[in-house]
Amino acid sequence: MVKIEDLNWEKTNGLIPCIVQDIQTKSVLMLAYVSKESLAETLKLNQMVFYSRTKNRLWRKGEESGNVLKLHDLKMDCDQDTLLAYVSPTGPVCHKGYDTCWEEQNKAASQFHRLEKVIQHRKQNPTDQSYTASLFRKGINKIAQKVGEEAVELVIESKDDNASLFLNEAADLMYHYIVLLAAKGFTLKDVENILSARE
């Protein structure tokens, strides 16, 4: 994580541009500016706090809308005068209601990451009608049991030649596996990091 003193504040007259990118989808969400004070608040809260040039004050993203940007990592460029923030958005980023400030949809690169976002949303915003939310309510033992059941069903279907049944069981296993990751507080990215380290 970047330290405030590592940045070249003099070169940029005290305000450094910060590119904000979704850690899951890799979509660029917005660009804003940080001051030393706003960066200190960002690091303290683990949420993006910028400096508003129009209001001349610190501005915590989502302070009015509730659509905060949870900080995961912060990197500076080779000239020490630009930041790249990896975040998880809790809603649309643009004040006009768009996912990004370029009126683009913030979609995950793969279906698995899109599914993971839906599962995380169900975990954080449970409803009585949601099967996913019901799994989280039942707890880790029930979720782990479902992963085991789906794995066995996939193995059974792999011995036959019905492609449709096999693929449906594979999808069921992947769904419950991602729910289990979420229940344990992990994401697909955590697993990807392990796989990358094994290359």
WOMO-V715331 format. One record per backbone hydrogen bond with DSSP energy under -0.5 kcal/mol. NH is the residue of the N-H (numbers start at 1). CO is the residue of the C=O. Records with the same first field share a line. If there is no record, write none. Layout:
# WOMO-V715331
NH: CO + CO
This chain:
# WOMO-V715331
2: 74
6: 3
7: 4
8: 80
9: 7
12: 8
13: 10
14: 9
15: 12
16: 34
17: 81
18: 32
19: 83
20: 30
21: 19 + 85
22: 27
23: 87
26: 22
29: 20 + 27
30: 20
32: 18
34: 16
39: 35
40: 36
41: 37
42: 38
43: 39
44: 40
45: 41
46: 42
47: 42
48: 69
50: 59
51: 33
52: 50 + 57
53: 51
56: 52
57: 52
59: 50
61: 48 + 59
63: 60
66: 62
68: 66
70: 68 + 88
71: 46
72: 86
73: 86
75: 84
77: 82
80: 77
83: 17
84: 75
85: 19
86: 73 + 84
87: 21 + 85
88: 70
90: 68
93: 98 + 99
94: 98
97: 94
100: 104
101: 29
103: 100
107: 105
114: 110
115: 111
116: 112
117: 113
118: 114
119: 115
120: 116
121: 117
122: 118
123: 119
124: 120
125: 121
130: 127
131: 129
134: 130
135: 131
136: 132
137: 133
138: 134
139: 135
143: 139
144: 140
145: 141
146: 142
147: 143
148: 144
149: 145
150: 146
151: 147
152: 148
153: 149
154: 150
155: 151
156: 152
157: 153
158: 154
159: 155 + 156
160: 157
163: 161
166: 162
167: 163
168: 164
169: 165
170: 166
171: 167
172: 168
173: 169
174: 170
175: 171
176: 172
177: 173
178: 174
179: 175
180: 176
181: 177
182: 178
183: 179
184: 180
185: 182
186: 181
190: 187
191: 187
192: 188
193: 189
194: 190
195: 191
196: 192
197: 193
198: 194
199: 195 + 196
